[in-house]
Amino acid sequence: MSSIFTKIVQGEIPAYKILENDDFLAFLDVRPNAKGHTLCIPKKEVDKIFDLEEDTYLALMAFSRKVAKAIEKAIPCKRVGMAAVGLEVPHVHVHLIPLNEMNDMNFAQHMALSEEEFKEVARLIKNQL
């Protein structure tokens, strides 16, 4: 069965897309820890990050770095944190989270944003790419 992320890649579920190429997709997390919380995924569905082929893993890190640099320019923060937890969705994903304090990495907390806020955040980040 396809993961929710595969359904996003296939256009079955809408997403606030930030960047996309043939192999990867970046989109806003709909349950963000902080404004600008973005997920970077390979389009090919693989469950565990260290099961990726080495070249795919390295390319995902390069793609994520590009997105993180844009987030850092667009969203006021001290830095962009990265996590690859992978327990909630069985599809490799890198969390890029604008950080101002350690609690911003707490996955038990979430912000509520309106559709307009999501669109504006996506626009701000995309403008920095």
Secondary structure by P-SEA (a helix, b strand, c coil): cccaaaaaaaccccccccccccccccccccccccccbbbbbccccccccccccaaaaaaaaaaaaaaaaaaaacccccbbbbbccccccccbbbbbbbccccccccccbbbbbcaaaaaaaaaaaaaac
